[in-house]
Amino acid sequence: MRIYLVVVDESPEAEIALRFAARRAVKTGGSVEILALIPTAEFVPWGGVQATIEQEARDHAEALVAAAAGTLIAESGLKPIITVRQGDASKIIREVIAGNDQIAALVLAAAASGPPGPLVSHFAGSEAGTLPIPLMIVPGSLSPEAIDRLS
């Protein structure tokens, strides 16, 4: 089965990438994997405080994924694969891709204006030729109707 990997956060670009990936998955008989990334917390010398900070970050990421999954199910009927991981974003994305040979593409969206965002900059910049799968970058200025038409 063809799986489209989408990284979700609170940005409007994440919603655009998820919509595009869901439409592609429906049209190709595939699925979507939603990846939420938890940044590595800075070290706090008090263990209890560190654990609380990390748990709050995990809870926030899980809430983002739950909302994205709910939207995906409601709009497309697809039940996504959900992954929540902590650490360096580009390293985790590479690990997720390496760990599942059914992932057919990494789907990201660029900002509607201004810089494209750190993941797009990373994977479309100096790392452009190193992914083992295609990178799909959806323009952030596309309307939902345009995304539906193009996907």
Sine and cosine of phi, psi and omega as CSV:
sin_phi,cos_phi,sin_psi,cos_psi,sin_omega,cos_omega
0.00,0.00,0.65,-0.76,0.03,-1.00
-0.99,0.15,0.81,-0.58,0.01,-1.00
-0.89,-0.46,0.72,-0.69,0.07,-1.00
-0.97,-0.23,0.85,-0.53,-0.02,-1.00
-1.00,-0.02,0.81,-0.59,0.00,-1.00
-0.79,-0.61,0.75,-0.66,0.07,-1.00
-1.00,-0.07,0.82,-0.58,-0.02,-1.00
-0.94,-0.33,0.59,-0.80,0.14,-0.99
-0.51,-0.86,-0.33,-0.94,-0.06,-1.00
-1.00,0.00,0.12,0.99,-0.05,-1.00
-0.99,0.15,0.46,-0.89,0.09,-1.00
-0.89,0.45,-0.46,0.89,0.01,-1.00
-0.89,0.46,-0.59,0.81,0.00,-1.00
-0.89,0.46,-0.65,0.76,0.03,-1.00
-0.90,0.44,-0.64,0.77,0.00,-1.00
-0.91,0.41,-0.72,0.70,0.02,-1.00
-0.88,0.47,-0.66,0.75,0.00,-1.00
-0.91,0.42,-0.67,0.74,0.02,-1.00
-0.88,0.47,-0.72,0.69,0.00,-1.00
-0.88,0.47,-0.74,0.67,-0.02,-1.00
-0.88,0.48,-0.66,0.76,0.00,-1.00
-0.90,0.44,-0.68,0.74,0.00,-1.00
-0.91,0.41,-0.66,0.75,0.04,-1.00
-0.89,0.46,-0.69,0.72,-0.03,-1.00
-0.89,0.46,-0.69,0.73,0.02,-1.00
-0.88,0.48,-0.70,0.72,-0.05,-1.00
-0.95,0.32,-0.41,0.91,-0.04,-1.00
-0.96,-0.29,0.07,1.00,-0.02,-1.00
0.95,0.32,0.47,0.88,-0.05,-1.00
-0.97,-0.26,-0.38,-0.92,-0.02,-1.00
-0.60,-0.80,0.05,-1.00,0.01,-1.00
-0.80,-0.60,0.68,-0.73,0.18,-0.98
-0.94,-0.34,0.82,-0.57,0.03,-1.00
-0.99,-0.16,0.84,-0.54,-0.01,-1.00
-0.92,-0.39,0.86,-0.51,0.12,-0.99
-0.96,-0.29,0.75,-0.66,-0.05,-1.00
-0.96,-0.29,0.72,-0.69,0.06,-1.00
-0.95,-0.31,0.88,-0.47,0.02,-1.00
-0.90,0.43,0.51,-0.86,0.05,-1.00
-0.92,0.39,0.80,-0.60,-0.02,-1.00
-0.96,0.27,0.55,-0.84,0.09,-1.00
-0.92,0.40,0.55,-0.84,-0.04,-1.00
-0.91,0.41,0.76,-0.65,0.09,-1.00
-0.90,-0.43,0.78,-0.62,-0.12,-0.99
-0.92,0.39,-0.19,0.98,0.03,-1.00
-0.98,-0.20,0.91,-0.41,-0.11,-0.99
-0.81,0.58,-0.67,0.74,-0.02,-1.00
-0.91,0.42,-0.64,0.77,0.02,-1.00
-0.92,0.39,-0.68,0.73,0.02,-1.00
-0.86,0.52,-0.73,0.69,-0.01,-1.00
-0.89,0.46,-0.64,0.77,0.01,-1.00
-0.91,0.42,-0.70,0.72,0.02,-1.00
-0.87,0.49,-0.72,0.69,-0.02,-1.00
-0.91,0.42,-0.64,0.77,0.01,-1.00
-0.92,0.39,-0.63,0.78,0.05,-1.00
-0.90,0.44,-0.64,0.77,0.04,-1.00
-0.91,0.42,-0.67,0.74,0.03,-1.00
-0.90,0.43,-0.70,0.71,0.02,-1.00
-0.87,0.50,-0.67,0.74,0.01,-1.00
-0.90,0.44,-0.71,0.71,0.01,-1.00
-0.90,0.44,-0.66,0.75,0.01,-1.00
-0.91,0.41,-0.57,0.82,0.06,-1.00
-0.92,0.40,-0.65,0.76,0.06,-1.00
-0.87,0.50,-0.72,0.70,-0.02,-1.00
-0.91,0.42,-0.67,0.75,0.01,-1.00
-0.88,0.47,-0.67,0.74,0.04,-1.00
-0.91,0.42,-0.70,0.72,0.01,-1.00
-0.90,0.44,-0.67,0.74,0.01,-1.00
-0.91,0.42,-0.65,0.76,0.03,-1.00
-0.88,0.47,-0.68,0.73,0.04,-1.00
-0.89,0.45,-0.70,0.72,-0.02,-1.00
-0.88,0.47,-0.72,0.69,0.00,-1.00
-0.89,0.45,-0.71,0.71,-0.03,-1.00
-0.90,0.44,-0.65,0.76,-0.09,-1.00
-1.00,0.08,-0.53,0.85,-0.13,-0.99
-0.83,-0.55,-0.28,0.96,-0.05,-1.00
0.99,0.12,-0.05,1.00,0.01,-1.00
-0.98,0.21,0.65,-0.76,0.13,-0.99
-0.98,-0.20,0.94,-0.35,-0.12,-0.99
-0.98,0.21,0.33,-0.95,0.21,-0.98
-1.00,0.10,0.71,-0.70,-0.06,-1.00
-0.89,-0.45,0.77,-0.64,0.02,-1.00
-0.74,-0.68,0.75,-0.66,0.09,-1.00
-0.83,-0.57,0.85,-0.53,-0.03,-1.00
-0.70,-0.71,0.45,-0.89,0.01,-1.00
-0.91,-0.41,0.68,-0.73,0.07,-1.00
0.66,-0.75,-0.32,-0.95,-0.01,-1.00
-0.93,0.38,0.83,-0.56,-0.12,-0.99
-0.84,0.54,-0.80,0.60,-0.07,-1.00
-0.91,0.42,-0.60,0.80,0.03,-1.00
-0.91,0.41,-0.69,0.72,0.00,-1.00
-0.90,0.43,-0.68,0.74,0.02,-1.00
-0.86,0.52,-0.70,0.71,0.04,-1.00
-0.89,0.46,-0.65,0.76,0.02,-1.00
-0.90,0.43,-0.68,0.73,0.01,-1.00
-0.89,0.46,-0.69,0.72,0.02,-1.00
-0.90,0.44,-0.70,0.71,0.00,-1.00
-0.91,0.42,-0.48,0.88,-0.05,-1.00
-0.99,0.11,-0.07,1.00,-0.03,-1.00
-0.57,-0.82,0.97,-0.25,-0.05,-1.00
-0.96,0.27,-0.02,1.00,0.06,-1.00
-1.00,0.01,-0.14,0.99,0.05,-1.00
-0.94,0.33,0.87,-0.49,-0.09,-1.00
-0.99,-0.11,-0.39,0.92,-0.03,-1.00
-0.28,-0.96,0.50,-0.86,0.17,-0.98
-0.99,-0.13,0.84,-0.54,-0.04,-1.00
-0.94,-0.33,0.89,-0.46,0.06,-1.00
-0.81,-0.58,0.29,-0.96,0.09,-1.00
-0.81,-0.58,0.61,-0.79,0.06,-1.00
-1.00,0.04,0.44,-0.90,0.04,-1.00
-0.89,0.46,0.50,-0.87,0.00,-1.00
-0.89,0.46,-0.50,0.87,0.07,-1.00
-0.47,-0.88,0.37,-0.93,0.00,-1.00
0.99,0.14,-0.26,-0.97,-0.02,-1.00
-0.88,0.48,0.49,-0.87,-0.11,-0.99
-0.96,0.27,-0.24,0.97,-0.06,-1.00
0.95,-0.32,0.40,-0.92,-0.13,-0.99
-0.91,0.41,-0.63,0.78,-0.02,-1.00
-0.95,0.33,-0.68,0.74,0.05,-1.00
-0.89,0.46,-0.71,0.71,0.01,-1.00
-0.87,0.50,-0.68,0.74,-0.03,-1.00
-0.92,0.40,-0.82,0.57,-0.12,-0.99
-0.98,0.22,-0.40,0.92,0.03,-1.00
-0.99,-0.13,-0.12,0.99,0.00,-1.00
-1.00,-0.09,-0.88,-0.48,-0.08,-1.00
-0.90,0.43,-0.35,0.94,-0.01,-1.00
-0.98,-0.17,0.20,0.98,-0.15,-0.99
-0.81,0.58,-0.63,0.78,-0.07,-1.00
-0.99,-0.12,0.17,0.99,-0.13,-0.99
-0.98,-0.21,-0.18,0.98,0.03,-1.00
-0.96,0.26,0.60,-0.80,0.03,-1.00
-0.99,0.13,0.04,1.00,-0.02,-1.00
-0.70,-0.71,0.28,-0.96,0.07,-1.00
-0.92,0.40,0.52,-0.85,0.12,-0.99
-0.96,-0.28,0.85,-0.53,0.05,-1.00
-0.96,-0.28,0.86,-0.52,0.03,-1.00
-0.93,-0.37,0.90,-0.44,-0.03,-1.00
-1.00,-0.07,0.77,-0.63,0.04,-1.00
-0.89,0.46,0.74,-0.67,-0.04,-1.00
-0.94,0.34,-0.22,0.98,-0.02,-1.00
-1.00,0.02,-0.02,1.00,-0.03,-1.00
-0.95,0.31,0.64,-0.77,0.08,-1.00
-0.98,0.20,0.31,-0.95,0.07,-1.00
-0.83,0.56,-0.61,0.80,0.01,-1.00
-0.91,0.40,-0.65,0.76,0.03,-1.00
-0.91,0.41,-0.65,0.76,0.05,-1.00
-0.88,0.48,-0.71,0.70,0.01,-1.00
-0.88,0.48,-0.66,0.75,-0.02,-1.00
-0.93,0.37,-0.66,0.75,-0.08,-1.00
-0.99,0.16,-0.39,0.92,-0.06,-1.00
-1.00,0.08,0.00,0.00,0.00,0.00
